[in-house]
Amino acid sequence: GAAAAHAGAQSSGGIGVRNLRERLAALYGAGATFDLIQLAPAGVRAEMRLPCAS
């Protein structure tokens, strides 16, 4: 699955990432997430999940 696709741990990030997560939470509640995932041997993947409008 997706957990096996990345080799590193998820990062909490800096102030910009924290601000983004707070803004997503304010706009979408728990339905939105943003994660930074370290890839091996190098690189980072950013994943943002937003709820669909119903």
N, C-alpha and C positions, 0 to 999 in steps of 0.2 A: 503494500500500500504506500501511501504518501509518506508515512513515517520512515519507511525503509529507503525512500528515494534520496534522503539527505544524510550526510555523514556526520554533521556537527550538531551542536545544541542550538536552540533558539536563543537569540540575543535580546536583552532588554532594550538596548540602544541608548541613545543620548537624549538630550532635551527635545530635539526636533521629533524624534520617534515618540517620546512620551506625549508631546503636544498633539501629535496626529492621533494617537490612541484615545486621548481624552476627548478630542473633537468628534471622532467616530462614535464614542460612547454617548456623547451628548446628543448626536444626531440620530443614531440608530439603536442605542441601547446595547444589550448583550449580543444582538444579532450581527454585529460587525466586528471583525478582527483584523489585526495587522501584525505580521510576524516577519522577522529577518532570520534566515536560516543559512548557516555557514555550510558551504559545499566543500567537498574534498576533491582534489587536493587544493583548490583555490576557488575563491568566488563567494558570492552571497546571493541568495534568492529572496526577493521580497514578495510576500503573499498578502493580498488584501481580499477579504471576503465581506460582501455587503448583502443585506437581505433584499430579496426581490419585492417590488411593490405588489400589493395584492389588489 
